Amino acid sequence: MKKTLLYFIAVVGITAAMAFKPADKITPNADGITFFKGTFDEALKASAEQGKPIFMDSYTTWCYWCKELDKKTFTDADVIAYLNENFINLKMDMEKGEGPKLAQKYNVKGYPTLLFLNSEGTTIGNIYGFATAESFLKDAKAAKASFK
């Protein structure tokens, strides 16, 4: 009985400690792509520090093709591996928070708009609309190759 009680207390304590750990700036989404959690300026800083370009998924909550990208393209194992290894990934709702300002800055007129940016925020590649995993990887690799 005593051992069982001690075991229970240990499990509860460990679970509680894990629940209250500090949040990181990076977190994986359900599909496996690791999206940066922070402001756009913080993502630019991380890009410069890590020497990686930014991939920005510019979406809206009502956009059908944005949801299709999430379900089909962004669940592809090759896409996940390539993005996580080579980019600072940023998912930005273009109707909330910094989104409207960024939509104006990058002249986003339709959704989804997928932007590849350098550390200064200059566009080095883009995709307008839905892209298959194969097409997306081709464009992501081209953007990565032009990153300076």
Secondary structure, DSSP 8 states (H G I E B T S, - for coil): -HHHHHHHHHHHHHHHHHHTS---SEEE-TTS-EEE-S-HHHHHHHHHHHT--EEEEEE-TT-HHHHHIIIIITT-HHHHHHHHHH-EEEEEETTSTTHHHHHHHTT--SS-EEEEE-TTS-EEEEEES---HHHHHHHHHHHHHH--
